[in-house]
Amino acid sequence: MTDNHFFAIAALVIIGIFFGIVAMLGLPQSILEWVITDGAFAILLYISYLAIGAFKGTSKPRMHY
């Protein structure tokens, strides 16, 4: 599995979990609630990105011909 596939699948799982939680708690009713929800989602995605990067390790340099 390539890195692009890994990140895409991880992002889809995270989005699914987030929207599942939002659906259980109820959809936001006002603009401010949507902004807060989007901010929480952005923070969740950023933390997930850092965690995936930490677990995946550093990228290896490739030979260019």
C-alpha positions in Angstrom: 0.0 0.0 0.0 1.4 3.4 -1.0 1.6 6.4 1.3 -1.2 8.1 -0.6 -3.5 5.1 -0.1 -2.7 5.0 3.6 -3.4 8.7 4.1 -6.6 8.5 2.1 -8.0 5.5 4.1 -6.9 7.0 7.4 -8.6 10.3 6.5 -11.8 8.5 5.5 -11.9 6.6 8.8 -11.3 9.8 10.8 -14.0 11.6 8.9 -16.5 8.8 9.4 -15.8 8.7 13.1 -16.2 12.4 13.4 -19.5 12.6 11.6 -20.7 9.6 13.6 -20.0 11.5 16.8 -21.6 14.7 15.4 -24.7 12.7 14.3 -25.1 11.2 17.8 -24.8 14.5 19.5 -27.0 16.4 17.0 -26.1 18.6 14.1 -25.1 22.2 14.8 -28.0 24.6 14.5 -26.3 28.0 14.2 -23.3 29.4 12.3 -21.2 29.6 15.5 -21.8 26.0 16.3 -20.8 25.0 12.7 -17.6 27.1 13.1 -16.8 25.4 16.4 -17.5 22.0 14.9 -15.3 22.7 11.9 -12.5 24.0 14.1 -12.7 20.8 16.2 -12.6 18.8 13.0 -9.6 20.7 11.7 -7.7 20.1 15.0 -8.6 16.4 14.9 -7.3 16.0 11.4 -4.1 17.9 12.2 -3.4 15.7 15.2 -4.2 12.6 13.1 -1.8 13.8 10.5 1.0 14.2 13.1 0.2 10.8 14.6 0.3 9.1 11.2 3.5 10.9 10.4 5.1 9.7 13.7 4.0 6.1 13.2 4.9 6.0 9.5 8.4 7.2 10.1 10.6 9.3 7.9 10.5 9.1 4.2 13.4 7.4 2.5 15.3 9.2 -0.3 14.8 7.8 -3.7 17.5 7.3 -6.4 17.0 9.7 -9.3 18.4 8.5 -12.6 
